[in-house]
């Protein structure tokens, strides 16, 4: 998490600037634009970071738990993973999205199954927690991604 004011304009042929420094075994899984609210602004609606793992565990974390870093930072640990007892598959972060009170979330599996869940039903936890089981999957099926349903499409039926 860093302020976009730290980015400088570059030409079309340039490589850009370093946003985050990744370790040897690290990879970028997901990113989202977070709405900016000054610290002295009134909080009429909280902003959360929704984290969902490939095995179906998820949680909401208050955005305030993630400090703003400088560009090129190492990042923060955002969740713990459960070890799978059924297979050698190790859990991994599948999706990370900014959401607000009243949002709905679409969970998409690797086999193309869609599940619509209210974000408020997903437990609000701290960064170090594992999360709760949001969706149970059949063997060999795992969560591919999650998407927040915009407020203007909330009442439409798929």
RAURKA-V209154 format. One record per backbone hydrogen bond with DSSP energy under -1.0 kcal/mol. NH is the residue of the N-H (numbers start at 0). CO is the residue of the C=O. Records with the same first field share a line. If there is no record, write none. Layout:
BEGIN
NH = CO  CO
END
This chain:
BEGIN
5 = 2
6 = 3
13 = 10
20 = 72
40 = 37
43 = 41
47 = 98
48 = 60
49 = 96
50 = 58
51 = 94
52 = 56
53 = 91
55 = 52
57 = 131
58 = 50
59 = 122
60 = 48
62 = 46
64 = 61
65 = 62
68 = 0
71 = 18
72 = 69
79 = 128
93 = 51
94 = 51
96 = 49
98 = 47
102 = 99
104 = 116
105 = 146
106 = 114
107 = 144
108 = 112
109 = 141
111 = 108
114 = 106
116 = 104
118 = 102
120 = 117
121 = 118
124 = 59
128 = 125
131 = 57
133 = 55
134 = 55
140 = 137
142 = 53
143 = 107
144 = 107
146 = 105
148 = 103
152 = 149
153 = 150
END
